[in-house]
Amino acid sequence: MIFPQKHSATGTTIFTVMSALAQQCNAINLSQGFPDYPIDEQLGKLLFEATQQGFNQYAPMPGLPQLRQAISNDFAKRYGVEINPDTEITITPGATYAIYTAFTSVLEAGDEVIVLEPAYDSYIPNIETNGAKVVPVPLSAPDFSVDWNKVKDAITRKTKVIIVNTPHNPTGAIWSRQDWDTLADIVRDTNIIILSDEVYEQLVFDGKKHCSVLQHDELRKRSFVLYSFGKVFHNTGWKMGYCIAPSEFTIAFRRIHQFLCFSVNSPAQYALAQYLSLPQLPDVSRMMQQKRDLFLSLLKETPFIIHQPASGSYFQTVSYAQISDKPDMEFAQWLTKEHGVATIPISAFYSNKKDDKLIRFCFAKKEETLQQAIERLRKL
Ligand SMILES: Cc1ncc(COP(=O)(O)O)c(C=O)c1O
């Protein structure tokens, strides 16, 4: 049997590869982005309560009304934006699914999509599976800001979508209002659609604020915005997320969604709706900033070079140029096997596998895990 090659990514995703290697070598896994500490006990109890309350059958296709309402209330409170829970919110099984569904809703063969690299590794296969062409635009090291002239130069009559990600995986960079304004200037006289991946929206540090495309009235009208509960409530394994988009975008999104998974895990939706409606939720940014600060201070005891502390997300990208001149994939494997700490090589986030001798650490881990990892890295 010959199966069609729908996209250019070959083999298994780097996250699976490095997590498997970490397990095999009994290494501390700072590669894949998931916490190693428990979820809020109350959220777990609500999941159990959901099964007792009878939330065990198919949920409505767009998502449980009470969860969509809770999200709408949450965004009104935190961002001061009004979102119609019936026509602008769709609950999804995670953000990766939402990204794929948004692309599939709008892309046709021959369309072009601008991807700012380094980029989360699902974007490109999702675009190519839909028969569209990826137009990569590199971000500018060391702060990984956007070179707007390069974005302008990449736009053609075929450009259908620009996908952006703030806070950014893997670099921890965040967008300012100025970035959104510049993007608005660039796309103003076009029909270009924006896909805004904001899964780390609640993980922003040093008193900075996440700047959402939803707060930009002009761009919001042409945007799909994707979120993940997993990144906010430390439950990545629940694979729960949502898409916020204007009503006609949401109609197109649901046209695909209803035949892709139809509806999403009912008890998890109930639990998240109840949890989001609690008067006070833990301050995730504060908690994650403490982890980032601890990790940064510990990293100073190693030969890694920190060009730029992460402003958001739960990742810190560092240079290992002082330690080795191995290619980054080889270095990451060597570090896992020989020193027992797993990371992700940054070349995996570039379509041309650009190698700048950078690796990414995930610091969403218990203090003791971070300390044990540094204990090992100190010996480098
Ligand atoms: C930038 C980015 N987008 C989306 C996702 C996926 O989120 P989910 O687990 O909800 O599919 C991740 C997860 O690592 C991510 O880093």
The ligand as a Gaussian input file, in Angstrom:
#p B3LYP/6-31G(d) Opt

LIG

0 1
 C        2.390000      27.459000      20.758000
 C        1.529000      26.296000      21.077000
 N        0.329000      26.200000      20.509000
 C       -0.496000      25.176000      20.778000
 C       -0.122000      24.165000      21.640000
 C       -1.027000      23.000000      21.879000
 O       -1.935000      23.107000      22.891000
 P       -2.859000      21.850000      23.223000
 O       -2.095000      20.943000      24.120000
 O       -4.056000      22.457000      23.873000
 O       -3.201000      21.182000      21.936000
 C        1.143000      24.214000      22.244000
 C        1.587000      23.114000      23.123000
 O        2.741000      22.897000      23.365000
 C        1.985000      25.305000      21.955000
 O        3.198000      25.397000      22.510000

